[in-house]
Amino acid sequence: MIKPHRSQPLWFAYIVHRLSGLALALFLPVHFYVLALAISAPARLDEFLSWSEQPVVIAMEAGLVFLLAVHLFGGLRLLAVELLPWNPRQKTFAAAAAGLAFFIACGFLLRAI
């Protein structure tokens, strides 16, 4: 049975923020590895960069930008909850943050294509 507080939209915002943080933490070692290729193996970096021009990789990068934006706006929402007085429009702010993150990711995708 679902606990009453877990059926609220802000619970979903909480879960999305935590999962996006986890996904970004898992991505960071890969990112640092690719950055290290620039110093240690420039030829392999060039191979990776040519591989990253595939449409599926570009779509995954857009997903990463979405995760970054969702995590940023989720963190700002948490700061607002902690530091500002409660506002009944918190659900609206969470939905606006998700929508803004989506548009940022779409803008990245359109620019990358």
C-alpha positions in Angstrom: 0.0 0.0 0.0 1.3 3.5 -0.9 1.9 5.8 2.0 -0.2 8.9 1.8 2.7 11.3 1.5 4.2 9.3 -1.4 1.2 10.0 -3.6 1.9 13.8 -3.6 3.6 15.4 -6.6 6.4 16.8 -4.4 7.3 13.3 -3.4 7.9 12.6 -7.1 10.0 15.7 -7.3 12.1 14.4 -4.3 12.6 11.0 -6.0 13.5 12.6 -9.4 16.1 14.8 -7.6 17.7 11.8 -5.9 17.7 9.6 -9.0 19.1 12.4 -11.1 21.9 12.9 -8.6 22.7 9.2 -8.6 22.8 9.1 -12.4 25.1 12.1 -12.5 27.4 10.6 -9.9 27.6 7.4 -12.0 28.4 9.5 -15.1 31.2 11.5 -13.5 33.9 8.8 -13.7 33.2 8.3 -17.4 33.5 12.0 -17.9 36.8 12.2 -16.0 38.1 9.3 -18.0 37.3 11.0 -21.3 38.9 14.2 -20.1 42.0 12.2 -19.1 42.2 10.9 -22.7 42.9 14.5 -23.9 46.1 14.4 -21.9 47.2 10.8 -22.1 45.8 9.5 -25.5 44.8 12.3 -27.9 44.2 9.8 -30.7 41.7 7.8 -28.6 40.0 11.0 -27.7 39.6 11.8 -31.4 38.0 8.4 -31.9 35.7 8.9 -29.0 34.7 12.4 -30.3 33.9 10.9 -33.7 31.8 8.2 -32.0 30.0 10.8 -30.0 28.5 12.3 -33.1 26.1 9.4 -33.5 22.4 10.3 -33.1 21.8 8.0 -30.2 24.8 9.5 -28.3 23.5 13.0 -29.0 20.1 11.9 -27.6 21.8 10.5 -24.5 23.7 13.8 -24.1 20.3 15.6 -24.2 19.1 13.2 -21.5 22.2 14.1 -19.5 21.5 17.8 -19.9 17.9 17.1 -18.7 19.3 15.3 -15.7 21.6 18.2 -14.9 18.8 20.8 -15.3 16.3 18.7 -13.2 18.9 18.2 -10.5 19.8 21.9 -10.5 16.1 23.0 -10.3 15.3 20.3 -7.7 18.2 21.6 -5.6 16.9 25.1 -5.9 13.4 23.9 -4.9 14.9 22.2 -1.8 16.7 25.4 -0.9 13.5 27.3 -1.2 11.7 24.8 1.0 14.4 25.0 3.6 15.0 28.8 3.6 11.7 30.4 2.6 8.3 30.3 4.2 6.0 27.6 2.9 4.0 28.5 -0.1 0.9 26.5 -1.3 2.2 26.9 -4.9 5.2 24.6 -4.2 3.7 22.0 -6.6 3.4 24.5 -9.3 7.0 25.5 -8.8 8.1 21.9 -9.0 6.1 21.4 -12.2 7.6 24.6 -13.7 11.1 23.4 -12.8 10.5 20.1 -14.6 9.1 21.9 -17.6 12.0 24.3 -17.7 14.5 21.4 -17.5 12.7 19.7 -20.4 13.0 22.8 -22.6 16.6 23.2 -21.7 17.3 19.6 -22.8 15.3 20.1 -26.0 17.2 23.3 -26.8 20.5 21.4 -26.3 19.2 18.6 -28.6 18.1 21.0 -31.3 21.4 22.8 -31.2 23.3 19.5 -31.3 21.5 18.1 -34.4 
